[in-house]
Amino acid sequence: MSAPLRLTRARDVPRDAAAADRVDRVDRVDRGDRGVAALRSAAPAPAVDPSPLVGTWVSFDAATRGLVRVVVARHGGRLAVRTFGASSPAPQDWGAVVGDAFAGGVDRVDGVGGVEGAAAVGFTARYRFGFVDVLLAAYLNRRLLVVDCYSVFGDGSGRSSYFSRDHFYQPAESASRA
């Protein structure tokens, strides 16, 4: 059996003419700028099983000023991520976007990269609100979901880009449905 494939630099990625000419498209539907994005590519990546991520995740910090709840679901063959931010009197619904699920590594099977159905250990999702772009990068740490939030303001307000991290758990009823 061959060793796992590891790519450490961009120049290590094999390129061919078809790959260089391929352009990914993002189609927005549903809620305008906050709508569900469907990413289409000429060469789809091997499937990653999102089951470990699916469900409702609630922040450990009841007094958080960041994210209070994240709902992850299957949307067709992709991952749908709906996020709720801290607000009063009720959490602010950021809407649903399509996320990308990631497995814990890349294996080579019979000369083909990736393993069909590998269990997801994390995801990314992007929100574009006009005044701020937010990248969520989440991963499982034992039975907890850690969500890193990278916010970049593009409204000319002079606010600094910032990073935050929130920790989430699945209430018993959500975990049993997933």
matplotlib code that plots the C-alpha trace (Angstrom):
import matplotlib.pyplot as plt

x = [0.0, 1.4, 1.9, -0.8, -0.6, 0.6, 0.7, 2.6, 3.1, 0.9, 3.6, 3.2, -0.4, -0.5, -1.9, -3.2, -4.7, -8.3, -7.8, -6.1, -9.0, -11.8, -13.6, -15.8, -19.2, -21.2, -25.0, -26.9, -30.5, -33.0, -32.1, -30.0, -26.5, -27.2, -28.7, -27.7, -24.8, -24.5, -20.9, -20.6, -17.3, -16.5, -14.6, -16.5, -14.4, -14.9, -17.9, -17.4, -20.0, -21.3, -23.1, -20.8, -21.5, -25.2, -27.5, -28.1, -25.0, -25.4, -22.8, -21.3, -21.1, -24.6, -23.2, -21.4, -21.4, -20.5, -22.3, -25.0, -26.2, -25.1, -27.4, -25.8, -27.9, -27.6, -28.8, -28.9, -25.4, -23.9, -23.7, -26.1, -25.0, -27.4, -25.8, -27.4, -25.5, -26.0, -28.6, -31.4, -34.2, -33.6, -30.6, -30.0, -30.5, -27.6, -29.4, -28.3, -25.3, -23.7, -20.6, -17.8, -17.2, -13.7, -12.4, -9.5, -7.0, -6.4, -5.8, -4.9, -6.9, -5.9, -4.2, -7.2, -7.1, -9.7, -11.9, -15.6, -17.7, -14.9, -16.3, -16.3, -14.3, -14.9, -16.4, -16.1, -18.9, -18.8, -21.2, -21.0, -23.2, -22.0, -20.3, -18.5, -17.3, -17.2, -15.5, -16.4, -13.9, -15.3, -13.9, -14.8, -12.7, -14.0, -17.7, -17.5, -17.7, -15.1, -16.0, -13.3, -14.8, -12.7, -14.4, -13.2, -14.9, -15.1, -17.4, -14.7, -15.5, -11.9, -12.9, -10.1, -10.5, -10.9, -10.9, -13.2, -13.6, -16.7, -17.3, -20.5, -22.2, -25.2, -28.2, -29.3, -32.4, -30.3, -27.6, -30.1, -31.6, -28.3]
y = [0.0, 3.4, 6.2, 9.0, 11.8, 15.0, 18.3, 21.0, 23.7, 25.0, 24.1, 20.4, 20.3, 18.5, 20.7, 19.9, 22.1, 21.1, 22.0, 25.3, 26.3, 25.2, 28.0, 27.4, 29.3, 30.4, 30.8, 32.7, 31.8, 32.4, 35.4, 37.7, 38.3, 36.0, 33.2, 29.6, 29.4, 26.3, 25.8, 23.9, 22.5, 20.4, 17.9, 17.2, 16.3, 12.8, 12.7, 13.4, 12.1, 15.1, 13.0, 13.8, 17.6, 17.5, 18.9, 21.9, 23.2, 25.6, 27.9, 26.9, 30.6, 31.9, 35.5, 35.3, 38.4, 36.2, 33.1, 31.5, 28.7, 26.9, 24.5, 22.1, 20.0, 18.2, 20.2, 18.0, 16.5, 19.5, 20.9, 23.7, 26.0, 28.3, 30.6, 32.8, 35.7, 37.2, 39.9, 41.2, 40.3, 37.3, 35.8, 37.3, 34.8, 35.1, 32.9, 29.7, 29.2, 26.1, 24.9, 22.6, 19.6, 18.3, 14.8, 14.3, 13.5, 12.5, 8.9, 7.3, 4.3, 2.5, 5.6, 7.8, 10.7, 10.8, 8.2, 8.1, 8.6, 9.6, 11.1, 14.9, 16.5, 20.1, 22.6, 26.1, 28.5, 32.1, 34.9, 38.1, 40.9, 43.8, 45.6, 42.6, 39.2, 36.4, 33.1, 30.3, 27.5, 24.8, 21.5, 18.7, 18.3, 15.2, 15.8, 19.6, 21.9, 24.7, 27.5, 30.1, 33.3, 35.6, 38.9, 41.4, 44.8, 46.2, 49.2, 51.9, 52.3, 51.8, 48.9, 46.3, 42.8, 40.4, 36.8, 35.1, 31.5, 29.9, 26.4, 24.5, 21.3, 19.4, 19.2, 15.6, 15.9, 17.3, 14.6, 11.8, 13.0, 13.4]
z = [0.0, -0.9, 1.6, 2.0, -0.5, 1.1, -0.7, 1.1, -1.5, -4.3, -6.8, -5.7, -7.1, -10.4, -13.1, -16.6, -19.3, -18.4, -14.8, -15.6, -17.9, -15.5, -13.7, -10.7, -10.6, -7.7, -8.3, -5.6, -4.9, -2.1, 0.1, -2.2, -0.8, 2.1, 0.0, -0.4, -2.8, -5.1, -6.1, -9.4, -10.7, -13.8, -11.6, -8.3, -5.3, -3.7, -1.4, 2.3, 4.7, 6.7, 9.3, 12.2, 11.7, 11.1, 13.8, 15.9, 17.8, 20.8, 22.2, 25.6, 26.5, 27.3, 27.4, 24.1, 21.9, 18.9, 17.5, 19.6, 17.4, 14.2, 12.4, 9.9, 7.5, 4.2, 1.2, -1.8, -2.0, -0.1, 3.4, 4.4, 7.3, 9.1, 11.7, 14.4, 16.0, 19.5, 19.5, 21.7, 22.2, 19.9, 18.1, 14.6, 11.8, 9.3, 6.8, 5.2, 3.0, 1.4, 3.2, 2.2, 4.4, 5.0, 5.9, 8.3, 5.6, 2.0, 1.2, -2.1, -3.2, -6.4, -7.8, -7.2, -4.6, -1.9, -0.2, -1.0, 2.1, 4.4, 7.7, 7.9, 10.7, 9.7, 7.3, 6.0, 5.1, 3.9, 4.5, 2.5, 4.0, 1.9, 4.8, 6.1, 4.8, 7.3, 6.9, 9.3, 9.7, 12.0, 13.2, 15.6, 18.7, 20.4, 20.6, 20.5, 17.5, 17.5, 15.1, 14.1, 12.7, 10.4, 9.8, 7.2, 6.9, 3.4, 4.0, 4.5, 8.2, 9.3, 11.5, 11.9, 10.6, 13.5, 14.6, 17.2, 18.4, 19.8, 21.2, 20.7, 21.9, 20.6, 22.9, 23.4, 21.1, 18.2, 18.6, 18.6, 15.3, 13.4]

ax = plt.figure().add_subplot(projection="3d")
ax.plot(x, y, z, "-o")
ax.set_aspect("equal")
plt.show()
